[in-house]
Amino acid sequence: MTEKLLSMQTTDPQSEIFDVVDEQNRVVGVASRAEVHRLGLRHRACHIVVFDRQSQVLVQQRSLTKDSSPGLWDSSAAGHVDSGETYIACAVRELSEELGVVIDAKELQECFLLSPEPYNGMEFAMVYTIETDQVIRPDEVEVAAVRWLATAELEAWIAGSPGEFTEVFRVIWNRLSSLAT
């Protein structure tokens, strides 16, 4: 019986179920990932920017199979908040799934919430940072590559080649940089 149930489950990301939210980020319904994106409905996501003890930042290159921004450089880890999930639980899950980094939620530093806009796919996106020296083990399906960079190197790269980065990451990095000054 268990085998039959497992074989009926899908791993199609388009069938994931998200909470649909209003302009105040209150849940007003649920919809599949495919429907949320097709209709431009407001929903939730999280982004995590990972630093090491030497203050280098980790960026990831999105897999070429991603449905949005394939091959562009992005936050260390990011993902959609599943229906009924909290932002912080999503962040813990995404760090584990995408980078193999297993943490306690208390290690995350909540930074700010992005408002839903067309550039970020109509997502209320909570941004977290974390400092860790854990070994990064990127998921080969989700992540094409990762790079550790000094903040000055990252800023020069973004300034010189902004089109190599997702727009949402450029906004996040700009906001994080302004918080540090």
C-alpha positions, 0 to 999 in steps of 0.5 A: 500500500505504501509503495502505491501511495508513493508512486502516486506522489509527484515531484513536479514543482509546478504542482506545489501548493502556495498560500495566496496573500492579499496586499497586507500579506494575509492568506486569502486562499491557496493555489498551485505554483503554476497557477500563482505564477501564471496569474501573477498572484501574491505569494511568499518566498524567502532569500538567505544570504550566507556569509562565512567567518571571514565575511565572504558572501556565497552566491549561487548560480541558478540551474539552467533548468529553472523556470525563471532566471535560469543561469543567473547568479542569486542569493545563497539560497531561496525558495517559495514558502509552502502553504501553511509554512512559516518564512523561517521554516522555509529558510531552514528547509531551503538551506538544507535542500539547496546547499546541504547546510543544516541549521537551527532557526535561531541562527538566522538573522531576519533582515527585511521583507520585500514587497511583492512587485513584478520584478520579484514575481509578486512575492512577499520575500523575507530576507535572512542572513546567516554566518556559517563555516559549514561545508557547502554541498549544492544540490546539482538539480537546483544549483549550477554553481556557487562562489564565495566572494569578498563583499568588494568583489561581489559589488564590483561584479554586480556593478560591472555585469548587473545582467548576470544577477537576478534583479531580486538579488541586486535589490537584496544586496543593495538593501543589505549593503545600506544596512551595513553602513 
